[in-house]
Amino acid sequence: MRATIISSLAAGFLGLALVPSLWAVEPIKPEQFAKLRALIKPEPVEDKWTQIAWMTSLWEARKRAAAEGKPILLWEMDGHPLGCT
């Protein structure tokens, strides 16, 4: 059973290695760049979160939320913002 799994994985990896079109990526041509950028760039309607007056002080946000009777959305992340931990 184990030998069958290992040989199947080996055959799969060998098959991927033998198909160069899966590994080759052509560079973006200058005339295609504007079209691709327009396709990828978010529309203004998709960036509604940037219009929120986000607060960076949890204490100030807590006081404001209590005064206005509103909940708090705490957006927290661990580690370095660039993913370098």
N, C-alpha and C positions, 0 to 999 in steps of 0.2 A: 504494500500500500504506500509506504513512505517513498520507496524507490520510484513508484509511478508518479507521485506528486512532484518529486524532484525532477524527473525526466520531462514531465509536462511543462514545468516552469522553465527549464533550460531550453526546451524547444521553442517556447513562446518568446523568450528573450533573444534567442538566435534569429527567430523570424523577424522580430523588430529590428535587429541590427542589420539584417539583409535588405531592408526596405529603406533606402536612403531618402526617399521623398518624405518620410515621416520626420526625419531629423533636419532636413534642409529647410531654411526659412529665407525667403527672398526679402531683400530690404524694400522699404516703402519708397515708391518712386515719388519725386517731387510733385508731379501733377496729381497724384492720388492723395497727398497729405491733407489738403483742405477738405476734401470730401470725407476722409476718415475722421478728421478732427471734429467736423460738424456732426458726424454720426455718434461719436463717443462723448462729446461735451454735453453735460446736463443742460436741459432747458431751464429757463428761469422758474418755471412752474414746479420743477423738480427740486429746487433748492430752497424750499420754504423754511427749512430749519435755520438758514442763515439770517432770516428776518426776525428771529426770536432774540430778545435781549437777555442772553445767557449771563448768569452771574458766576463769578469764580470763587466767591466767599460763601461757604456753606452756612456760616453764622448769619451773614446778612440776608441770604436767601430764606433762612428759617424765620427770621424776624419779619421779612416782607410777606412771606406766605401766611404767617399767623395773622398779620394785620389785614390781609386781603381775604383770608379764609380760603386759600387755595392750597393744593398739594404741591409737593416738591418732586421734580424728576432729578434724581441723582445719577449723573453719567460719570462713572468711575472706571478707571482702568489701572491695571497693575503693570509695572515694568516701565521701561524707557519708551517715550512716545514714538521713537523710530524703530522699535523692536529690538534694540540692542540691549540685552540684559546681561 
